Amino acid sequence: MVARQSALALLNEMISELPRRPAPTTGKASPPPPTAAKPSVAEAKAAAAKAAGNTAAPKVAAPELPPSESRSHDTAAPAAAAPTTRSEDVFGALPATVALYQTDTRLLTSNATVLAVEPLDGGQGWAVVLDQTIFHPQGGGQPADVGTLEGETGAPFAVSMVKKGPTGVVRHEGASATAPAFAAGSRVRCAVSEPPRLLNARVHSAGHLIDVAMTNCGMASRRRRTKG
Protein backbone atom coordinates (compact mmCIF):
# COMPACT_ATOMS: atom_id res chain seq x y z
CA MET A 1 0.00 0.00 0.00
CA VAL A 2 2.83 2.31 0.94
CA ALA A 3 4.60 1.40 -2.27
CA ARG A 4 1.48 2.19 -4.34
CA GLN A 5 1.14 5.61 -2.69
CA SER A 6 4.82 6.38 -3.29
CA ALA A 7 4.46 5.43 -6.94
CA LEU A 8 1.37 7.63 -7.26
CA ALA A 9 3.10 10.57 -5.59
CA LEU A 10 6.04 10.19 -7.95
CA LEU A 11 3.70 10.09 -10.96
CA ASN A 12 1.87 13.24 -9.81
CA GLU A 13 5.18 14.99 -9.34
CA MET A 14 6.28 14.06 -12.86
CA ILE A 15 3.00 15.22 -14.31
CA SER A 16 3.24 18.54 -12.54
CA GLU A 17 6.64 19.16 -14.08
CA LEU A 18 5.35 18.67 -17.69
CA PRO A 19 4.64 21.92 -19.74
CA ARG A 20 1.02 22.75 -19.84
CA ARG A 21 -0.73 23.13 -23.25
CA PRO A 22 -3.09 26.05 -23.85
CA ALA A 23 -6.71 25.17 -23.57
CA PRO A 24 -8.41 24.74 -26.97
CA THR A 25 -10.64 27.61 -28.02
CA THR A 26 -13.99 27.20 -29.55
CA GLY A 27 -15.30 28.91 -32.69
CA LYS A 28 -13.43 30.28 -35.73
CA ALA A 29 -9.78 31.20 -35.48
CA SER A 30 -9.08 34.93 -35.34
CA PRO A 31 -7.85 36.39 -38.65
CA PRO A 32 -4.15 37.29 -38.97
CA PRO A 33 -3.21 40.91 -38.44
CA PRO A 34 -3.74 43.02 -41.54
CA THR A 35 -0.71 43.61 -43.77
CA ALA A 36 0.10 46.71 -45.87
CA ALA A 37 -1.57 46.80 -49.29
CA LYS A 38 0.62 45.85 -52.23
CA PRO A 39 1.66 48.90 -54.32
CA SER A 40 0.70 48.93 -57.99
CA VAL A 41 3.31 48.25 -60.73
CA ALA A 42 3.35 51.92 -61.85
CA GLU A 43 3.87 53.13 -58.30
CA ALA A 44 6.68 50.63 -57.82
CA LYS A 45 8.44 51.82 -61.00
CA ALA A 46 8.06 55.49 -60.03
CA ALA A 47 9.49 54.82 -56.61
CA ALA A 48 12.43 52.92 -58.12
CA ALA A 49 13.17 55.74 -60.58
CA LYS A 50 13.02 58.31 -57.81
CA ALA A 51 15.39 56.28 -55.67
CA ALA A 52 17.80 55.88 -58.59
CA GLY A 53 17.71 59.64 -59.24
CA ASN A 54 18.48 60.38 -55.61
CA THR A 55 21.41 58.00 -55.53
CA ALA A 56 22.90 58.94 -58.94
CA ALA A 57 26.28 60.66 -58.82
CA PRO A 58 26.07 64.40 -59.53
CA LYS A 59 27.32 65.55 -62.93
CA VAL A 60 30.53 67.54 -62.88
CA ALA A 61 30.82 70.31 -65.49
CA ALA A 62 33.85 70.02 -67.77
CA PRO A 63 36.43 72.72 -67.11
CA GLU A 64 36.58 75.46 -69.72
CA LEU A 65 39.69 75.30 -71.87
CA PRO A 66 41.70 78.34 -72.84
CA PRO A 67 40.92 79.66 -76.36
CA SER A 68 44.20 78.27 -77.70
CA GLU A 69 43.40 74.72 -76.47
CA SER A 70 39.71 74.67 -77.33
CA ARG A 71 40.42 75.65 -80.92
CA SER A 72 42.70 72.64 -81.35
CA HIS A 73 39.68 70.31 -81.16
CA ASP A 74 37.58 72.31 -83.59
CA THR A 75 37.64 71.98 -87.33
CA ALA A 76 40.25 74.03 -89.11
CA ALA A 77 39.19 77.60 -89.75
CA PRO A 78 38.65 78.44 -93.43
CA ALA A 79 41.59 80.10 -95.08
CA ALA A 80 41.30 83.85 -95.21
CA ALA A 81 40.69 85.34 -98.63
CA ALA A 82 43.70 86.89 -100.30
CA PRO A 83 43.75 90.62 -99.62
CA THR A 84 42.94 92.81 -102.58
CA THR A 85 45.14 95.69 -103.55
CA ARG A 86 43.94 99.27 -103.67
CA SER A 87 44.18 99.33 -107.48
CA GLU A 88 41.98 96.20 -107.72
CA ASP A 89 39.37 97.83 -105.49
CA VAL A 90 39.41 101.02 -107.58
CA PHE A 91 39.34 99.33 -110.98
CA GLY A 92 36.67 96.83 -109.90
CA ALA A 93 34.25 99.68 -109.25
CA LEU A 94 34.71 101.22 -112.71
CA PRO A 95 32.46 100.57 -115.72
CA ALA A 96 33.61 98.28 -118.50
CA THR A 97 35.88 99.94 -121.06
CA VAL A 98 34.43 100.48 -124.54
CA ALA A 99 36.50 98.26 -126.86
CA LEU A 100 37.19 100.40 -129.92
CA TYR A 101 39.97 97.97 -130.95
CA GLN A 102 37.28 95.48 -131.99
CA THR A 103 35.73 97.86 -134.52
CA ASP A 104 38.73 98.56 -136.81
CA THR A 105 42.12 96.86 -136.93
CA ARG A 106 43.72 99.95 -138.50
CA LEU A 107 42.29 102.42 -135.95
CA LEU A 108 45.57 103.53 -134.39
CA THR A 109 44.68 106.92 -132.84
CA SER A 110 41.75 108.23 -130.80
CA ASN A 111 40.83 110.40 -127.82
CA ALA A 112 39.57 109.19 -124.45
CA THR A 113 38.75 110.34 -120.91
CA VAL A 114 40.85 109.14 -117.98
CA LEU A 115 38.80 107.34 -115.31
CA ALA A 116 41.58 106.32 -112.91
CA VAL A 117 45.34 106.46 -112.42
CA GLU A 118 46.82 104.08 -109.85
CA PRO A 119 50.34 102.83 -108.96
CA LEU A 120 51.17 99.19 -109.66
CA ASP A 121 51.98 96.82 -106.82
CA GLY A 122 55.52 97.12 -105.54
CA GLY A 123 56.05 100.49 -107.18
CA GLN A 124 56.71 98.87 -110.57
CA GLY A 125 54.90 101.53 -112.55
CA TRP A 126 51.42 102.94 -113.12
CA ALA A 127 48.08 101.78 -114.52
CA VAL A 128 45.61 104.00 -116.37
CA VAL A 129 41.94 103.24 -117.08
CA LEU A 130 40.07 105.04 -119.86
CA ASP A 131 36.39 105.22 -120.77
CA GLN A 132 37.24 103.75 -124.20
CA THR A 133 40.40 102.40 -125.83
CA ILE A 134 41.96 101.38 -129.12
CA PHE A 135 44.64 99.32 -127.31
CA HIS A 136 44.12 95.58 -127.75
CA PRO A 137 44.74 93.77 -124.43
CA GLN A 138 46.86 90.65 -124.14
CA GLY A 139 44.84 87.46 -124.40
CA GLY A 140 44.29 84.27 -126.37
CA GLY A 141 47.99 84.06 -127.26
CA GLN A 142 48.01 87.51 -128.84
CA PRO A 143 50.42 90.07 -127.32
CA ALA A 144 49.11 93.41 -126.12
CA ASP A 145 49.40 96.61 -128.10
CA VAL A 146 52.03 99.16 -127.13
CA GLY A 147 51.95 102.94 -127.61
CA THR A 148 51.43 106.18 -125.71
CA LEU A 149 48.83 108.19 -123.80
CA GLU A 150 49.39 111.93 -124.01
CA GLY A 151 47.64 114.63 -122.01
CA GLU A 152 47.36 118.35 -122.77
CA THR A 153 50.64 118.99 -120.95
CA GLY A 154 53.64 116.98 -119.85
CA ALA A 155 55.44 113.99 -121.30
CA PRO A 156 53.51 111.12 -122.92
CA PHE A 157 52.90 108.02 -120.82
CA ALA A 158 54.44 104.93 -122.46
CA VAL A 159 52.09 101.92 -122.51
CA SER A 160 54.01 98.61 -122.42
CA MET A 161 51.23 96.22 -121.29
CA VAL A 162 47.43 96.16 -121.64
CA LYS A 163 45.23 93.85 -119.52
CA LYS A 164 41.48 93.26 -119.48
CA GLY A 165 39.90 92.35 -116.13
CA PRO A 166 36.94 90.03 -115.49
CA THR A 167 34.54 93.00 -115.37
CA GLY A 168 35.68 94.31 -118.76
CA VAL A 169 37.90 97.09 -117.40
CA VAL A 170 41.03 97.57 -119.54
CA ARG A 171 44.22 98.67 -117.77
CA HIS A 172 47.01 100.46 -119.63
CA GLU A 173 50.24 99.77 -117.72
CA GLY A 174 53.62 101.41 -118.02
CA ALA A 175 56.88 101.01 -116.13
CA SER A 176 57.28 104.73 -115.46
CA ALA A 177 59.09 105.77 -112.31
CA THR A 178 56.99 108.94 -112.11
CA ALA A 179 53.24 109.38 -112.21
CA PRO A 180 51.63 110.26 -115.56
CA ALA A 181 51.20 113.95 -116.32
CA PHE A 182 47.40 113.62 -116.27
CA ALA A 183 44.78 112.57 -113.69
CA ALA A 184 41.22 111.23 -113.58
CA GLY A 185 38.92 113.43 -115.64
CA SER A 186 41.62 114.53 -118.10
CA ARG A 187 41.36 114.05 -121.85
CA VAL A 188 44.21 112.15 -123.48
CA ARG A 189 45.27 111.24 -126.99
CA CYS A 190 45.79 107.50 -127.52
CA ALA A 191 48.34 106.30 -130.08
CA VAL A 192 48.99 102.61 -130.84
CA SER A 193 52.32 101.63 -132.39
CA GLU A 194 51.50 100.46 -135.92
CA PRO A 195 54.21 97.80 -136.72
CA PRO A 196 53.48 95.52 -133.70
CA ARG A 197 49.72 95.90 -134.16
CA LEU A 198 49.78 94.86 -137.83
CA LEU A 199 52.19 91.97 -137.17
CA ASN A 200 50.04 90.62 -134.33
CA ALA A 201 46.88 90.96 -136.43
CA ARG A 202 48.40 89.05 -139.36
CA VAL A 203 49.76 86.26 -137.18
CA HIS A 204 46.38 85.94 -135.46
CA SER A 205 44.50 85.71 -138.78
CA ALA A 206 47.06 83.23 -140.16
CA GLY A 207 46.46 80.97 -137.18
CA HIS A 208 42.75 80.82 -137.96
CA LEU A 209 43.46 80.03 -141.63
CA ILE A 210 45.77 77.13 -140.68
CA ASP A 211 43.10 75.79 -138.31
CA VAL A 212 40.50 75.77 -141.11
CA ALA A 213 42.92 74.17 -143.60
CA MET A 214 43.83 71.32 -141.24
CA THR A 215 40.16 70.68 -140.51
CA ASN A 216 39.28 70.53 -144.23
CA CYS A 217 42.19 68.13 -144.88
CA GLY A 218 40.98 65.71 -142.23
CA MET A 219 43.93 66.41 -139.92
CA ALA A 220 41.96 68.03 -137.12
CA SER A 221 42.66 65.06 -134.82
CA ARG A 222 46.42 65.57 -135.23
CA ARG A 223 46.23 69.25 -134.44
CA ARG A 224 47.88 70.35 -131.21
CA ARG A 225 45.84 72.95 -129.43
CA THR A 226 47.67 76.15 -128.50
CA LYS A 227 46.66 79.69 -127.68
CA GLY A 228 46.08 82.08 -130.56
DRENDO-1510 file (C-alpha; in Angstrom, 1 decimal, always signed):
<recs>
REC; n; res; u; v; w
REC; 1; MET; +0.0; +0.0; +0.0 .
REC; 2; VAL; +2.8; +2.3; +0.9 .
REC; 3; ALA; +4.6; +1.4; -2.3 .
REC; 4; ARG; +1.5; +2.2; -4.3 .
REC; 5; GLN; +1.1; +5.6; -2.7 .
REC; 6; SER; +4.8; +6.4; -3.3 .
REC; 7; ALA; +4.5; +5.4; -6.9 .
REC; 8; LEU; +1.4; +7.6; -7.3 .
REC; 9; ALA; +3.1; +10.6; -5.6 .
REC; 10; LEU; +6.0; +10.2; -8.0 .
REC; 11; LEU; +3.7; +10.1; -11.0 .
REC; 12; ASN; +1.9; +13.2; -9.8 .
REC; 13; GLU; +5.2; +15.0; -9.3 .
REC; 14; MET; +6.3; +14.1; -12.9 .
REC; 15; ILE; +3.0; +15.2; -14.3 .
REC; 16; SER; +3.2; +18.5; -12.5 .
REC; 17; GLU; +6.6; +19.2; -14.1 .
REC; 18; LEU; +5.4; +18.7; -17.7 .
REC; 19; PRO; +4.6; +21.9; -19.7 .
REC; 20; ARG; +1.0; +22.7; -19.8 .
REC; 21; ARG; -0.7; +23.1; -23.3 .
REC; 22; PRO; -3.1; +26.0; -23.8 .
REC; 23; ALA; -6.7; +25.2; -23.6 .
REC; 24; PRO; -8.4; +24.7; -27.0 .
REC; 25; THR; -10.6; +27.6; -28.0 .
REC; 26; THR; -14.0; +27.2; -29.6 .
REC; 27; GLY; -15.3; +28.9; -32.7 .
REC; 28; LYS; -13.4; +30.3; -35.7 .
REC; 29; ALA; -9.8; +31.2; -35.5 .
REC; 30; SER; -9.1; +34.9; -35.3 .
REC; 31; PRO; -7.8; +36.4; -38.7 .
REC; 32; PRO; -4.1; +37.3; -39.0 .
REC; 33; PRO; -3.2; +40.9; -38.4 .
REC; 34; PRO; -3.7; +43.0; -41.5 .
REC; 35; THR; -0.7; +43.6; -43.8 .
REC; 36; ALA; +0.1; +46.7; -45.9 .
REC; 37; ALA; -1.6; +46.8; -49.3 .
REC; 38; LYS; +0.6; +45.8; -52.2 .
REC; 39; PRO; +1.7; +48.9; -54.3 .
REC; 40; SER; +0.7; +48.9; -58.0 .
REC; 41; VAL; +3.3; +48.3; -60.7 .
REC; 42; ALA; +3.3; +51.9; -61.8 .
REC; 43; GLU; +3.9; +53.1; -58.3 .
REC; 44; ALA; +6.7; +50.6; -57.8 .
REC; 45; LYS; +8.4; +51.8; -61.0 .
REC; 46; ALA; +8.1; +55.5; -60.0 .
REC; 47; ALA; +9.5; +54.8; -56.6 .
REC; 48; ALA; +12.4; +52.9; -58.1 .
REC; 49; ALA; +13.2; +55.7; -60.6 .
REC; 50; LYS; +13.0; +58.3; -57.8 .
REC; 51; ALA; +15.4; +56.3; -55.7 .
REC; 52; ALA; +17.8; +55.9; -58.6 .
REC; 53; GLY; +17.7; +59.6; -59.2 .
REC; 54; ASN; +18.5; +60.4; -55.6 .
REC; 55; THR; +21.4; +58.0; -55.5 .
REC; 56; ALA; +22.9; +58.9; -58.9 .
REC; 57; ALA; +26.3; +60.7; -58.8 .
REC; 58; PRO; +26.1; +64.4; -59.5 .
REC; 59; LYS; +27.3; +65.6; -62.9 .
REC; 60; VAL; +30.5; +67.5; -62.9 .
REC; 61; ALA; +30.8; +70.3; -65.5 .
REC; 62; ALA; +33.9; +70.0; -67.8 .
REC; 63; PRO; +36.4; +72.7; -67.1 .
REC; 64; GLU; +36.6; +75.5; -69.7 .
REC; 65; LEU; +39.7; +75.3; -71.9 .
REC; 66; PRO; +41.7; +78.3; -72.8 .
REC; 67; PRO; +40.9; +79.7; -76.4 .
REC; 68; SER; +44.2; +78.3; -77.7 .
REC; 69; GLU; +43.4; +74.7; -76.5 .
REC; 70; SER; +39.7; +74.7; -77.3 .
REC; 71; ARG; +40.4; +75.6; -80.9 .
REC; 72; SER; +42.7; +72.6; -81.3 .
REC; 73; HIS; +39.7; +70.3; -81.2 .
REC; 74; ASP; +37.6; +72.3; -83.6 .
REC; 75; THR; +37.6; +72.0; -87.3 .
REC; 76; ALA; +40.2; +74.0; -89.1 .
REC; 77; ALA; +39.2; +77.6; -89.7 .
REC; 78; PRO; +38.6; +78.4; -93.4 .
REC; 79; ALA; +41.6; +80.1; -95.1 .
REC; 80; ALA; +41.3; +83.8; -95.2 .
REC; 81; ALA; +40.7; +85.3; -98.6 .
REC; 82; ALA; +43.7; +86.9; -100.3 .
REC; 83; PRO; +43.8; +90.6; -99.6 .
REC; 84; THR; +42.9; +92.8; -102.6 .
REC; 85; THR; +45.1; +95.7; -103.6 .
REC; 86; ARG; +43.9; +99.3; -103.7 .
REC; 87; SER; +44.2; +99.3; -107.5 .
REC; 88; GLU; +42.0; +96.2; -107.7 .
REC; 89; ASP; +39.4; +97.8; -105.5 .
REC; 90; VAL; +39.4; +101.0; -107.6 .
REC; 91; PHE; +39.3; +99.3; -111.0 .
REC; 92; GLY; +36.7; +96.8; -109.9 .
REC; 93; ALA; +34.3; +99.7; -109.3 .
REC; 94; LEU; +34.7; +101.2; -112.7 .
REC; 95; PRO; +32.5; +100.6; -115.7 .
REC; 96; ALA; +33.6; +98.3; -118.5 .
REC; 97; THR; +35.9; +99.9; -121.1 .
REC; 98; VAL; +34.4; +100.5; -124.5 .
REC; 99; ALA; +36.5; +98.3; -126.9 .
REC; 100; LEU; +37.2; +100.4; -129.9 .
REC; 101; TYR; +40.0; +98.0; -130.9 .
REC; 102; GLN; +37.3; +95.5; -132.0 .
REC; 103; THR; +35.7; +97.9; -134.5 .
REC; 104; ASP; +38.7; +98.6; -136.8 .
REC; 105; THR; +42.1; +96.9; -136.9 .
REC; 106; ARG; +43.7; +100.0; -138.5 .
REC; 107; LEU; +42.3; +102.4; -136.0 .
REC; 108; LEU; +45.6; +103.5; -134.4 .
REC; 109; THR; +44.7; +106.9; -132.8 .
REC; 110; SER; +41.8; +108.2; -130.8 .
REC; 111; ASN; +40.8; +110.4; -127.8 .
REC; 112; ALA; +39.6; +109.2; -124.5 .
REC; 113; THR; +38.8; +110.3; -120.9 .
REC; 114; VAL; +40.8; +109.1; -118.0 .
REC; 115; LEU; +38.8; +107.3; -115.3 .
REC; 116; ALA; +41.6; +106.3; -112.9 .
REC; 117; VAL; +45.3; +106.5; -112.4 .
REC; 118; GLU; +46.8; +104.1; -109.9 .
REC; 119; PRO; +50.3; +102.8; -109.0 .
REC; 120; LEU; +51.2; +99.2; -109.7 .
REC; 121; ASP; +52.0; +96.8; -106.8 .
REC; 122; GLY; +55.5; +97.1; -105.5 .
REC; 123; GLY; +56.1; +100.5; -107.2 .
REC; 124; GLN; +56.7; +98.9; -110.6 .
REC; 125; GLY; +54.9; +101.5; -112.6 .
REC; 126; TRP; +51.4; +102.9; -113.1 .
REC; 127; ALA; +48.1; +101.8; -114.5 .
REC; 128; VAL; +45.6; +104.0; -116.4 .
REC; 129; VAL; +41.9; +103.2; -117.1 .
REC; 130; LEU; +40.1; +105.0; -119.9 .
REC; 131; ASP; +36.4; +105.2; -120.8 .
REC; 132; GLN; +37.2; +103.8; -124.2 .
REC; 133; THR; +40.4; +102.4; -125.8 .
REC; 134; ILE; +42.0; +101.4; -129.1 .
REC; 135; PHE; +44.6; +99.3; -127.3 .
REC; 136; HIS; +44.1; +95.6; -127.8 .
REC; 137; PRO; +44.7; +93.8; -124.4 .
REC; 138; GLN; +46.9; +90.7; -124.1 .
REC; 139; GLY; +44.8; +87.5; -124.4 .
REC; 140; GLY; +44.3; +84.3; -126.4 .
REC; 141; GLY; +48.0; +84.1; -127.3 .
REC; 142; GLN; +48.0; +87.5; -128.8 .
REC; 143; PRO; +50.4; +90.1; -127.3 .
REC; 144; ALA; +49.1; +93.4; -126.1 .
REC; 145; ASP; +49.4; +96.6; -128.1 .
REC; 146; VAL; +52.0; +99.2; -127.1 .
REC; 147; GLY; +51.9; +102.9; -127.6 .
REC; 148; THR; +51.4; +106.2; -125.7 .
REC; 149; LEU; +48.8; +108.2; -123.8 .
REC; 150; GLU; +49.4; +111.9; -124.0 .
REC; 151; GLY; +47.6; +114.6; -122.0 .
REC; 152; GLU; +47.4; +118.3; -122.8 .
REC; 153; THR; +50.6; +119.0; -121.0 .
REC; 154; GLY; +53.6; +117.0; -119.9 .
REC; 155; ALA; +55.4; +114.0; -121.3 .
REC; 156; PRO; +53.5; +111.1; -122.9 .
REC; 157; PHE; +52.9; +108.0; -120.8 .
REC; 158; ALA; +54.4; +104.9; -122.5 .
REC; 159; VAL; +52.1; +101.9; -122.5 .
REC; 160; SER; +54.0; +98.6; -122.4 .
REC; 161; MET; +51.2; +96.2; -121.3 .
REC; 162; VAL; +47.4; +96.2; -121.6 .
REC; 163; LYS; +45.2; +93.9; -119.5 .
REC; 164; LYS; +41.5; +93.3; -119.5 .
REC; 165; GLY; +39.9; +92.3; -116.1 .
REC; 166; PRO; +36.9; +90.0; -115.5 .
REC; 167; THR; +34.5; +93.0; -115.4 .
REC; 168; GLY; +35.7; +94.3; -118.8 .
REC; 169; VAL; +37.9; +97.1; -117.4 .
REC; 170; VAL; +41.0; +97.6; -119.5 .
REC; 171; ARG; +44.2; +98.7; -117.8 .
REC; 172; HIS; +47.0; +100.5; -119.6 .
REC; 173; GLU; +50.2; +99.8; -117.7 .
REC; 174; GLY; +53.6; +101.4; -118.0 .
REC; 175; ALA; +56.9; +101.0; -116.1 .
REC; 176; SER; +57.3; +104.7; -115.5 .
REC; 177; ALA; +59.1; +105.8; -112.3 .
REC; 178; THR; +57.0; +108.9; -112.1 .
REC; 179; ALA; +53.2; +109.4; -112.2 .
REC; 180; PRO; +51.6; +110.3; -115.6 .
REC; 181; ALA; +51.2; +114.0; -116.3 .
REC; 182; PHE; +47.4; +113.6; -116.3 .
REC; 183; ALA; +44.8; +112.6; -113.7 .
REC; 184; ALA; +41.2; +111.2; -113.6 .
REC; 185; GLY; +38.9; +113.4; -115.6 .
REC; 186; SER; +41.6; +114.5; -118.1 .
REC; 187; ARG; +41.4; +114.1; -121.8 .
REC; 188; VAL; +44.2; +112.2; -123.5 .
REC; 189; ARG; +45.3; +111.2; -127.0 .
REC; 190; CYS; +45.8; +107.5; -127.5 .
REC; 191; ALA; +48.3; +106.3; -130.1 .
REC; 192; VAL; +49.0; +102.6; -130.8 .
REC; 193; SER; +52.3; +101.6; -132.4 .
REC; 194; GLU; +51.5; +100.5; -135.9 .
REC; 195; PRO; +54.2; +97.8; -136.7 .
REC; 196; PRO; +53.5; +95.5; -133.7 .
REC; 197; ARG; +49.7; +95.9; -134.2 .
REC; 198; LEU; +49.8; +94.9; -137.8 .
REC; 199; LEU; +52.2; +92.0; -137.2 .
REC; 200; ASN; +50.0; +90.6; -134.3 .
REC; 201; ALA; +46.9; +91.0; -136.4 .
REC; 202; ARG; +48.4; +89.1; -139.4 .
REC; 203; VAL; +49.8; +86.3; -137.2 .
REC; 204; HIS; +46.4; +85.9; -135.5 .
REC; 205; SER; +44.5; +85.7; -138.8 .
REC; 206; ALA; +47.1; +83.2; -140.2 .
REC; 207; GLY; +46.5; +81.0; -137.2 .
REC; 208; HIS; +42.7; +80.8; -138.0 .
REC; 209; LEU; +43.5; +80.0; -141.6 .
REC; 210; ILE; +45.8; +77.1; -140.7 .
REC; 211; ASP; +43.1; +75.8; -138.3 .
REC; 212; VAL; +40.5; +75.8; -141.1 .
REC; 213; ALA; +42.9; +74.2; -143.6 .
REC; 214; MET; +43.8; +71.3; -141.2 .
REC; 215; THR; +40.2; +70.7; -140.5 .
REC; 216; ASN; +39.3; +70.5; -144.2 .
REC; 217; CYS; +42.2; +68.1; -144.9 .
REC; 218; GLY; +41.0; +65.7; -142.2 .
REC; 219; MET; +43.9; +66.4; -139.9 .
REC; 220; ALA; +42.0; +68.0; -137.1 .
REC; 221; SER; +42.7; +65.1; -134.8 .
REC; 222; ARG; +46.4; +65.6; -135.2 .
REC; 223; ARG; +46.2; +69.2; -134.4 .
REC; 224; ARG; +47.9; +70.4; -131.2 .
REC; 225; ARG; +45.8; +73.0; -129.4 .
REC; 226; THR; +47.7; +76.1; -128.5 .
REC; 227; LYS; +46.7; +79.7; -127.7 .
REC; 228; GLY; +46.1; +82.1; -130.6 .
</recs>
